[in-house]
Amino acid sequence: MTIGTTTEEVYAACQDAGSQEDVLKCVIGQLLEQDSRDENYSSTISLVYSAALVFFMQAGFAMVCAGAVRKKNVQNTMLKNLLDACGAAVAYFCFGYAFAFGDGSNPNGFIGTTNFFLMDVDDYAFWMFQYAFSAASATIVAGTLAERCQMAAYLCYSLLLAGFVYPVVAHSIWSQYGFLSSSINNQNPLFGSGVVDFAGGGVVHLTGGVTALFATMILGPRRGRFHDDEGRKLDKPKDFVGHSIALQMLGTIILWFGWYGFNAGSALITTSKQQDQLLSLCAVNTTLSGGMAGLTALFLNYFLLERRTGEPIFDLVVAMNGSLGGLVAITAGCGVVEPWAAVIIGALAGTLFLTGSHLLIKFRLDDAVDAIPVHMLNGMWGLLAVGLLASPSKLELAYGEERPHVGWLYSWSRGSGDARLLAAQI
C-alpha cells in the first residue's frame, strides 16, 4: 500500500479499503505513518545541522591557535587544523566509525568489527555527527604542539587519533557493546551503572587533552621557552605572546557557539521521550557553566596577581580559557544535572584551569594555548561532577527511564550513600 502525502492522496489510497471502518483505520494509519516520516525528517535535519555546528568549531580552534602563536608560524599552525579535518574524514570513513559503532558483540568487546567504509550504514546523519566529534578531539592537540611539530608527523598523528584512539574510547563508553557503556541496552554495565558521558567530556575532550599532555612531553618545549640558546635553564620562563588577541577572542566565541551543537545536539541521539526539554536543558547548562567559569578565572586571577605583584589586571586570555574550561567541564553532564549544579561545575572549572596553567609552568611543560588544563583537567572534572551531581529526574529525562544509580550527593541526601555511579565515573 502506498503512503499518501496530501489529503487527496490519503483518501485515494484508502477509498478501496472496504467498509467505512476499514477506510477509517486506513486513513489513521496513513496519517500516523506520515507523522513518523515528518518526525524522522526533522530529526535528521536537526542532527546534520548540529554536526555542522560542531564542525564549525574547527574554525574556532584555528582562530585560537592562530592568535596564540607568533606571526611567522600562523600558516603552519592553521594548516595543522585543516589536516585534522581532512585526515579525520578519511580515517573515520575507512575504519574509525566501524571501530566505534560497529557490531562489538564479539568475545573481546574491544572494538566494533563491522561497517568499514560505511558498508551497511544507513544513518548518514549519525555518521556525520560522530565524525565532527572525532575531528574535534584531534584538533585539541594542534594548539598544544604549535610552532614545533613537523607536518608529516602531525598528519600521521591525526589519522591515528581519529581512526583508532578516539574510536576505541567512543566504543567503550557510547556503544551498547562497550564495557563502560551506560546504554539501556547494555546488560552488564560497570558497577551496575556504567559511565555517563552525555556529550563527550571524557570521550572527546579528555582523550584529546591526555594526548596533548603526552605529545608535549615527548616533543619538549619551544626553543627559548624554558632554556637559553646554550641549553641553560632560565630562572623565569620566557613568555611567547600571541600576535593577535582579536583572533583568540573570535575563536573563543566561535567555539562557544559551536558548543551548542556539541552539547544540545547530543540530545537528538538519546532515547529520551522528551528531547525538546532535554535539548533546552543542555543549552542552558552549557551557557551557565561557560559563563561562570570565565568570571571565576578572571576574578581569581585578578586576586592572585594583586597578592603576588600588587599590580592586578583583568586578563582577557585567562577569561577566555576559563570559559572554554567551563564548557568542557559541563559537556559530560549537560543533560543530567540541574542548572544550579552547572554553575558550581563552572566555578570549579575556572579554578581548575588557573591551577593547571600554573602547574604547566612549574613542571616546564610548553602548551601554547593551555589546552591541557582546559580539556584534560576539566574533562576529568566533568566526569567526576556527573558522579556527584547527576540528578535522578534529569537522568530519567535523558535516558527515558528511571536510572538505578544517581549522583552521590543525591544518594547521600536520601541516606543510602550509593556511590556506584561515582565509582564508574572515576
Secondary structure, 3 states (H helix, E strand, C coil): CCCCCCHHHHHHHHCCCCCHHHHHHHHHHHHHHHHHHHHHHHHHHHHHHHHHHHHHHHHHHHHHHHHHCCHHHHHHHHHHHHHHHHHHHHHHHHHHHHHHHCCCCCCCCCCCCCCHHHCCCCCHHHHHHHHHHHHHHHHHHHHHCCCCCCHHHHHHHHHHHHHHHHHHHHHHHHCCCCCCCCCCCCCCCHHHCCCCCCCCHHHHHHHHHHHHHHHHHHHCCCCCCCECCCCCECCCCCCCCCCCHHHHHHHHHHHHHHHHHHHHHHHHHCCCCCHHHHHHHHHHHHHHHHHHHHHHHHHHHHHHHHHHHCCCCCCHHHHHHHHHHHHHHHHCCCCCCCHHHHHHHHHHHHHHHHHHHHHHHHCCCCCCCCHHHHHHHHHHHHHHHHHHHCCHHHHHHHHCCCCCCCCHHHHHHCCCCCCHHHHHHC
